Amino acid sequence: MAKNYFQFDTLSLHAGQQPDPVTGARATPIYQTTSFVFRDSEHAA
C-alpha cells in the first residue's frame, strides 16, 4: 500500500483530532444545514 503524504493544510486541519468514542468518526462531520429563530414573520422576511 502506498504511503500517504498529506499537505500542510490537511495536516493542520486534522492535527490533534481523536476518534469520537461513540461513533468512531475520525473527523468532525460538516453539516450543510442551519436553523434560525425569528421573533416573527416580519423579522424573518
mmCIF file as Biopython writes it, N, C-alpha, C and O atoms, coordinates in Angstrom:
data_model
#
loop_
_atom_site.group_PDB
_atom_site.id
_atom_site.type_symbol
_atom_site.label_atom_id
_atom_site.label_alt_id
_atom_site.label_comp_id
_atom_site.label_asym_id
_atom_site.label_entity_id
_atom_site.label_seq_id
_atom_site.pdbx_PDB_ins_code
_atom_site.Cartn_x
_atom_site.Cartn_y
_atom_site.Cartn_z
_atom_site.occupancy
_atom_site.B_iso_or_equiv
_atom_site.auth_seq_id
_atom_site.auth_asym_id
_atom_site.pdbx_PDB_model_num
ATOM 1   N N  . MET A ? 1  ? 0.846   -1.181 0.000  1.0 0.0 1  A 1 
ATOM 2   C CA . MET A ? 1  ? 0.000   0.000  0.000  1.0 0.0 1  A 1 
ATOM 3   C C  . MET A ? 1  ? 0.892   1.244  0.000  1.0 0.0 1  A 1 
ATOM 4   O O  . MET A ? 1  ? 1.880   1.304  0.732  1.0 0.0 1  A 1 
ATOM 5   N N  . ALA A ? 2  ? 0.546   2.216  -0.806 1.0 0.0 2  A 1 
ATOM 6   C CA . ALA A ? 2  ? 1.333   3.439  -0.909 1.0 0.0 2  A 1 
ATOM 7   C C  . ALA A ? 2  ? 1.180   4.280  0.358  1.0 0.0 2  A 1 
ATOM 8   O O  . ALA A ? 2  ? 0.112   4.323  0.969  1.0 0.0 2  A 1 
ATOM 9   N N  . LYS A ? 3  ? 2.255   4.937  0.732  1.0 0.0 3  A 1 
ATOM 10  C CA . LYS A ? 3  ? 2.224   5.803  1.899  1.0 0.0 3  A 1 
ATOM 11  C C  . LYS A ? 3  ? 1.616   7.146  1.507  1.0 0.0 3  A 1 
ATOM 12  O O  . LYS A ? 3  ? 1.961   7.708  0.468  1.0 0.0 3  A 1 
ATOM 13  N N  . ASN A ? 4  ? 0.705   7.663  2.345  1.0 0.0 4  A 1 
ATOM 14  C CA . ASN A ? 4  ? 0.068   8.950  2.069  1.0 0.0 4  A 1 
ATOM 15  C C  . ASN A ? 4  ? 0.941   10.084 2.574  1.0 0.0 4  A 1 
ATOM 16  O O  . ASN A ? 4  ? 1.469   10.029 3.685  1.0 0.0 4  A 1 
ATOM 17  N N  . TYR A ? 5  ? 1.086   11.104 1.757  1.0 0.0 5  A 1 
ATOM 18  C CA . TYR A ? 5  ? 1.799   12.309 2.146  1.0 0.0 5  A 1 
ATOM 19  C C  . TYR A ? 5  ? 0.811   13.466 2.057  1.0 0.0 5  A 1 
ATOM 20  O O  . TYR A ? 5  ? 0.488   13.944 0.970  1.0 0.0 5  A 1 
ATOM 21  N N  . PHE A ? 6  ? 0.339   13.903 3.215  1.0 0.0 6  A 1 
ATOM 22  C CA . PHE A ? 6  ? -0.647  14.968 3.248  1.0 0.0 6  A 1 
ATOM 23  C C  . PHE A ? 6  ? 0.049   16.320 3.217  1.0 0.0 6  A 1 
ATOM 24  O O  . PHE A ? 6  ? 1.165   16.471 3.714  1.0 0.0 6  A 1 
ATOM 25  N N  . GLN A ? 7  ? -0.621  17.294 2.630  1.0 0.0 7  A 1 
ATOM 26  C CA . GLN A ? 7  ? -0.076  18.640 2.563  1.0 0.0 7  A 1 
ATOM 27  C C  . GLN A ? 7  ? -0.352  19.381 3.862  1.0 0.0 7  A 1 
ATOM 28  O O  . GLN A ? 7  ? -1.129  18.920 4.698  1.0 0.0 7  A 1 
ATOM 29  N N  . PHE A ? 8  ? 0.290   20.532 4.026  1.0 0.0 8  A 1 
ATOM 30  C CA . PHE A ? 8  ? 0.223   21.309 5.257  1.0 0.0 8  A 1 
ATOM 31  C C  . PHE A ? 8  ? -1.213  21.615 5.672  1.0 0.0 8  A 1 
ATOM 32  O O  . PHE A ? 8  ? -1.560  21.471 6.844  1.0 0.0 8  A 1 
ATOM 33  N N  . ASP A ? 9  ? -2.060  22.040 4.718  1.0 0.0 9  A 1 
ATOM 34  C CA . ASP A ? 9  ? -3.444  22.400 5.049  1.0 0.0 9  A 1 
ATOM 35  C C  . ASP A ? 9  ? -4.197  21.231 5.670  1.0 0.0 9  A 1 
ATOM 36  O O  . ASP A ? 9  ? -4.900  21.404 6.666  1.0 0.0 9  A 1 
ATOM 37  N N  . THR A ? 10 ? -4.058  20.057 5.096  1.0 0.0 10 A 1 
ATOM 38  C CA . THR A ? 10 ? -4.739  18.872 5.615  1.0 0.0 10 A 1 
ATOM 39  C C  . THR A ? 10 ? -4.205  18.504 6.990  1.0 0.0 10 A 1 
ATOM 40  O O  . THR A ? 10 ? -4.979  18.196 7.896  1.0 0.0 10 A 1 
ATOM 41  N N  . LEU A ? 11 ? -2.910  18.534 7.149  1.0 0.0 11 A 1 
ATOM 42  C CA . LEU A ? 11 ? -2.308  18.194 8.435  1.0 0.0 11 A 1 
ATOM 43  C C  . LEU A ? 11 ? -2.743  19.164 9.531  1.0 0.0 11 A 1 
ATOM 44  O O  . LEU A ? 11 ? -3.060  18.738 10.642 1.0 0.0 11 A 1 
ATOM 45  N N  . SER A ? 12 ? -2.761  20.467 9.229  1.0 0.0 12 A 1 
ATOM 46  C CA . SER A ? 12 ? -3.131  21.445 10.249 1.0 0.0 12 A 1 
ATOM 47  C C  . SER A ? 12 ? -4.621  21.380 10.581 1.0 0.0 12 A 1 
ATOM 48  O O  . SER A ? 12 ? -5.013  21.640 11.718 1.0 0.0 12 A 1 
ATOM 49  N N  . LEU A ? 13 ? -5.446  21.037 9.605  1.0 0.0 13 A 1 
ATOM 50  C CA . LEU A ? 13 ? -6.886  20.923 9.839  1.0 0.0 13 A 1 
ATOM 51  C C  . LEU A ? 13 ? -7.212  19.771 10.785 1.0 0.0 13 A 1 
ATOM 52  O O  . LEU A ? 13 ? -8.103  19.898 11.625 1.0 0.0 13 A 1 
ATOM 53  N N  . HIS A ? 14 ? -6.512  18.666 10.664 1.0 0.0 14 A 1 
ATOM 54  C CA . HIS A ? 14 ? -6.819  17.465 11.434 1.0 0.0 14 A 1 
ATOM 55  C C  . HIS A ? 14 ? -5.869  17.230 12.609 1.0 0.0 14 A 1 
ATOM 56  O O  . HIS A ? 14 ? -5.963  16.194 13.268 1.0 0.0 14 A 1 
ATOM 57  N N  . ALA A ? 15 ? -4.971  18.153 12.883 1.0 0.0 15 A 1 
ATOM 58  C CA . ALA A ? 15 ? -3.988  17.972 13.947 1.0 0.0 15 A 1 
ATOM 59  C C  . ALA A ? 15 ? -4.660  17.794 15.301 1.0 0.0 15 A 1 
ATOM 60  O O  . ALA A ? 15 ? -5.530  18.579 15.677 1.0 0.0 15 A 1 
ATOM 61  N N  . GLY A ? 16 ? -4.263  16.782 16.015 1.0 0.0 16 A 1 
ATOM 62  C CA . GLY A ? 16 ? -4.744  16.560 17.370 1.0 0.0 16 A 1 
ATOM 63  C C  . GLY A ? 16 ? -6.129  15.959 17.497 1.0 0.0 16 A 1 
ATOM 64  O O  . GLY A ? 16 ? -6.609  15.768 18.615 1.0 0.0 16 A 1 
ATOM 65  N N  . GLN A ? 17 ? -6.780  15.658 16.400 1.0 0.0 17 A 1 
ATOM 66  C CA . GLN A ? 17 ? -8.120  15.079 16.485 1.0 0.0 17 A 1 
ATOM 67  C C  . GLN A ? 17 ? -8.045  13.625 16.920 1.0 0.0 17 A 1 
ATOM 68  O O  . GLN A ? 17 ? -7.205  12.856 16.453 1.0 0.0 17 A 1 
ATOM 69  N N  . GLN A ? 18 ? -8.942  13.274 17.820 1.0 0.0 18 A 1 
ATOM 70  C CA . GLN A ? 18 ? -9.061  11.904 18.291 1.0 0.0 18 A 1 
ATOM 71  C C  . GLN A ? 18 ? -10.374 11.331 17.758 1.0 0.0 18 A 1 
ATOM 72  O O  . GLN A ? 18 ? -11.335 12.079 17.581 1.0 0.0 18 A 1 
ATOM 73  N N  . PRO A ? 19 ? -10.436 10.036 17.500 1.0 0.0 19 A 1 
ATOM 74  C CA . PRO A ? 19 ? -11.696 9.441  17.043 1.0 0.0 19 A 1 
ATOM 75  C C  . PRO A ? 19 ? -12.802 9.632  18.083 1.0 0.0 19 A 1 
ATOM 76  O O  . PRO A ? 19 ? -12.553 9.541  19.285 1.0 0.0 19 A 1 
ATOM 77  N N  . ASP A ? 20 ? -14.010 9.895  17.619 1.0 0.0 20 A 1 
ATOM 78  C CA . ASP A ? 20 ? -15.148 10.043 18.512 1.0 0.0 20 A 1 
ATOM 79  C C  . ASP A ? 20 ? -15.395 8.711  19.210 1.0 0.0 20 A 1 
ATOM 80  O O  . ASP A ? 20 ? -15.519 7.689  18.536 1.0 0.0 20 A 1 
ATOM 81  N N  . PRO A ? 21 ? -15.470 8.692  20.551 1.0 0.0 21 A 1 
ATOM 82  C CA . PRO A ? 21 ? -15.629 7.422  21.264 1.0 0.0 21 A 1 
ATOM 83  C C  . PRO A ? 21 ? -16.973 6.737  21.012 1.0 0.0 21 A 1 
ATOM 84  O O  . PRO A ? 21 ? -17.079 5.522  21.179 1.0 0.0 21 A 1 
ATOM 85  N N  . VAL A ? 22 ? -17.987 7.483  20.618 1.0 0.0 22 A 1 
ATOM 86  C CA . VAL A ? 22 ? -19.309 6.905  20.393 1.0 0.0 22 A 1 
ATOM 87  C C  . VAL A ? 22 ? -19.459 6.387  18.971 1.0 0.0 22 A 1 
ATOM 88  O O  . VAL A ? 22 ? -19.887 5.253  18.755 1.0 0.0 22 A 1 
ATOM 89  N N  . THR A ? 23 ? -19.099 7.237  17.993 1.0 0.0 23 A 1 
ATOM 90  C CA . THR A ? 23 ? -19.331 6.880  16.588 1.0 0.0 23 A 1 
ATOM 91  C C  . THR A ? 23 ? -18.104 6.341  15.877 1.0 0.0 23 A 1 
ATOM 92  O O  . THR A ? 23 ? -18.220 5.683  14.843 1.0 0.0 23 A 1 
ATOM 93  N N  . GLY A ? 24 ? -16.921 6.617  16.429 1.0 0.0 24 A 1 
ATOM 94  C CA . GLY A ? 24 ? -15.689 6.203  15.770 1.0 0.0 24 A 1 
ATOM 95  C C  . GLY A ? 24 ? -15.282 7.109  14.625 1.0 0.0 24 A 1 
ATOM 96  O O  . GLY A ? 24 ? -14.338 6.800  13.898 1.0 0.0 24 A 1 
ATOM 97  N N  . ALA A ? 25 ? -15.989 8.242  14.450 1.0 0.0 25 A 1 
ATOM 98  C CA . ALA A ? 25 ? -15.665 9.177  13.372 1.0 0.0 25 A 1 
ATOM 99  C C  . ALA A ? 25 ? -14.249 9.707  13.548 1.0 0.0 25 A 1 
ATOM 100 O O  . ALA A ? 25 ? -13.841 10.059 14.655 1.0 0.0 25 A 1 
ATOM 101 N N  . ARG A ? 26 ? -13.514 9.761  12.466 1.0 0.0 26 A 1 
ATOM 102 C CA . ARG A ? 26 ? -12.129 10.233 12.508 1.0 0.0 26 A 1 
ATOM 103 C C  . ARG A ? 26 ? -12.030 11.747 12.417 1.0 0.0 26 A 1 
ATOM 104 O O  . ARG A ? 26 ? -11.001 12.316 12.782 1.0 0.0 26 A 1 
ATOM 105 N N  . ALA A ? 27 ? -13.076 12.413 11.938 1.0 0.0 27 A 1 
ATOM 106 C CA . ALA A ? 27 ? -13.090 13.870 11.822 1.0 0.0 27 A 1 
ATOM 107 C C  . ALA A ? 27 ? -14.509 14.365 12.084 1.0 0.0 27 A 1 
ATOM 108 O O  . ALA A ? 27 ? -15.483 13.643 11.870 1.0 0.0 27 A 1 
ATOM 109 N N  . THR A ? 28 ? -14.607 15.601 12.549 1.0 0.0 28 A 1 
ATOM 110 C CA . THR A ? 28 ? -15.912 16.189 12.804 1.0 0.0 28 A 1 
ATOM 111 C C  . THR A ? 28 ? -16.653 16.363 11.488 1.0 0.0 28 A 1 
ATOM 112 O O  . THR A ? 28 ? -16.111 16.958 10.557 1.0 0.0 28 A 1 
ATOM 113 N N  . PRO A ? 29 ? -17.884 15.856 11.387 1.0 0.0 29 A 1 
ATOM 114 C CA . PRO A ? 29 ? -18.617 15.995 10.133 1.0 0.0 29 A 1 
ATOM 115 C C  . PRO A ? 29 ? -19.053 17.433 9.888  1.0 0.0 29 A 1 
ATOM 116 O O  . PRO A ? 29 ? -19.219 18.212 10.827 1.0 0.0 29 A 1 
ATOM 117 N N  . ILE A ? 30 ? -19.235 17.773 8.635  1.0 0.0 30 A 1 
ATOM 118 C CA . ILE A ? 30 ? -19.735 19.085 8.242  1.0 0.0 30 A 1 
ATOM 119 C C  . ILE A ? 30 ? -21.216 18.937 7.934  1.0 0.0 30 A 1 
ATOM 120 O O  . ILE A ? 30 ? -21.604 18.174 7.050  1.0 0.0 30 A 1 
ATOM 121 N N  . TYR A ? 31 ? -22.031 19.667 8.664  1.0 0.0 31 A 1 
ATOM 122 C CA . TYR A ? 31 ? -23.468 19.652 8.426  1.0 0.0 31 A 1 
ATOM 123 C C  . TYR A ? 31 ? -23.823 20.880 7.600  1.0 0.0 31 A 1 
ATOM 124 O O  . TYR A ? 31 ? -23.671 22.007 8.072  1.0 0.0 31 A 1 
ATOM 125 N N  . GLN A ? 32 ? -24.290 20.678 6.382  1.0 0.0 32 A 1 
ATOM 126 C CA . GLN A ? 32 ? -24.599 21.794 5.500  1.0 0.0 32 A 1 
ATOM 127 C C  . GLN A ? 32 ? -26.057 22.212 5.638  1.0 0.0 32 A 1 
ATOM 128 O O  . GLN A ? 32 ? -26.753 22.440 4.649  1.0 0.0 32 A 1 
ATOM 129 N N  . THR A ? 33 ? -26.496 22.307 6.874  1.0 0.0 33 A 1 
ATOM 130 C CA . THR A ? 33 ? -27.841 22.785 7.183  1.0 0.0 33 A 1 
ATOM 131 C C  . THR A ? 33 ? -27.731 23.781 8.322  1.0 0.0 33 A 1 
ATOM 132 O O  . THR A ? 33 ? -26.708 23.839 9.004  1.0 0.0 33 A 1 
ATOM 133 N N  . THR A ? 34 ? -28.757 24.548 8.526  1.0 0.0 34 A 1 
ATOM 134 C CA . THR A ? 34 ? -28.752 25.505 9.617  1.0 0.0 34 A 1 
ATOM 135 C C  . THR A ? 34 ? -30.184 25.838 10.018 1.0 0.0 34 A 1 
ATOM 136 O O  . THR A ? 34 ? -31.127 25.556 9.279  1.0 0.0 34 A 1 
ATOM 137 N N  . SER A ? 35 ? -30.333 26.426 11.169 1.0 0.0 35 A 1 
ATOM 138 C CA . SER A ? 35 ? -31.644 26.854 11.657 1.0 0.0 35 A 1 
ATOM 139 C C  . SER A ? 35 ? -31.506 28.231 12.278 1.0 0.0 35 A 1 
ATOM 140 O O  . SER A ? 35 ? -30.473 28.566 12.858 1.0 0.0 35 A 1 
ATOM 141 N N  . PHE A ? 36 ? -32.550 29.017 12.150 1.0 0.0 36 A 1 
ATOM 142 C CA . PHE A ? 36 ? -32.571 30.334 12.760 1.0 0.0 36 A 1 
ATOM 143 C C  . PHE A ? 36 ? -33.868 30.489 13.531 1.0 0.0 36 A 1 
ATOM 144 O O  . PHE A ? 36 ? -34.891 29.908 13.168 1.0 0.0 36 A 1 
ATOM 145 N N  . VAL A ? 37 ? -33.823 31.269 14.590 1.0 0.0 37 A 1 
ATOM 146 C CA . VAL A ? 37 ? -35.016 31.584 15.363 1.0 0.0 37 A 1 
ATOM 147 C C  . VAL A ? 37 ? -35.359 33.041 15.079 1.0 0.0 37 A 1 
ATOM 148 O O  . VAL A ? 37 ? -34.524 33.929 15.248 1.0 0.0 37 A 1 
ATOM 149 N N  . PHE A ? 38 ? -36.585 33.276 14.649 1.0 0.0 38 A 1 
ATOM 150 C CA . PHE A ? 38 ? -37.037 34.626 14.347 1.0 0.0 38 A 1 
ATOM 151 C C  . PHE A ? 38 ? -38.111 35.039 15.339 1.0 0.0 38 A 1 
ATOM 152 O O  . PHE A ? 38 ? -38.878 34.211 15.830 1.0 0.0 38 A 1 
ATOM 153 N N  . ARG A ? 39 ? -38.152 36.327 15.624 1.0 0.0 39 A 1 
ATOM 154 C CA . ARG A ? 39 ? -39.156 36.860 16.554 1.0 0.0 39 A 1 
ATOM 155 C C  . ARG A ? 39 ? -40.561 36.715 15.979 1.0 0.0 39 A 1 
ATOM 156 O O  . ARG A ? 39 ? -41.508 36.399 16.698 1.0 0.0 39 A 1 
ATOM 157 N N  . ASP A ? 40 ? -40.683 36.953 14.658 1.0 0.0 40 A 1 
ATOM 158 C CA . ASP A ? 40 ? -41.974 36.851 13.973 1.0 0.0 40 A 1 
ATOM 159 C C  . ASP A ? 40 ? -41.715 36.771 12.473 1.0 0.0 40 A 1 
ATOM 160 O O  . ASP A ? 40 ? -40.562 36.786 12.042 1.0 0.0 40 A 1 
ATOM 161 N N  . SER A ? 41 ? -42.783 36.687 11.672 1.0 0.0 41 A 1 
ATOM 162 C CA . SER A ? 41 ? -42.605 36.543 10.224 1.0 0.0 41 A 1 
ATOM 163 C C  . SER A ? 41 ? -41.994 37.794 9.591  1.0 0.0 41 A 1 
ATOM 164 O O  . SER A ? 41 ? -41.300 37.694 8.579  1.0 0.0 41 A 1 
ATOM 165 N N  . GLU A ? 42 ? -42.240 38.951 10.165 1.0 0.0 42 A 1 
ATOM 166 C CA . GLU A ? 42 ? -41.641 40.196 9.647  1.0 0.0 42 A 1 
ATOM 167 C C  . GLU A ? 42 ? -40.117 40.163 9.821  1.0 0.0 42 A 1 
ATOM 168 O O  . GLU A ? 42 ? -39.374 40.554 8.920  1.0 0.0 42 A 1 
ATOM 169 N N  . HIS A ? 43 ? -39.673 39.707 10.956 1.0 0.0 43 A 1 
ATOM 170 C CA . HIS A ? 43 ? -38.241 39.607 11.225 1.0 0.0 43 A 1 
ATOM 171 C C  . HIS A ? 43 ? -37.589 38.597 10.286 1.0 0.0 43 A 1 
ATOM 172 O O  . HIS A ? 43 ? -36.443 38.787 9.879  1.0 0.0 43 A 1 
ATOM 173 N N  . ALA A ? 44 ? -38.291 37.544 9.943  1.0 0.0 44 A 1 
ATOM 174 C CA . ALA A ? 44 ? -37.754 36.512 9.057  1.0 0.0 44 A 1 
ATOM 175 C C  . ALA A ? 44 ? -37.656 36.989 7.614  1.0 0.0 44 A 1 
ATOM 176 O O  . ALA A ? 44 ? -36.839 36.475 6.850  1.0 0.0 44 A 1 
ATOM 177 N N  . ALA A ? 45 ? -38.470 37.957 7.232  1.0 0.0 45 A 1 
ATOM 178 C CA . ALA A ? 45 ? -38.502 38.415 5.837  1.0 0.0 45 A 1 
ATOM 179 C C  . ALA A ? 45 ? -37.396 39.331 5.548  1.0 0.0 45 A 1 
ATOM 180 O O  . ALA A ? 45 ? -37.271 39.813 4.422  1.0 0.0 45 A 1 
#
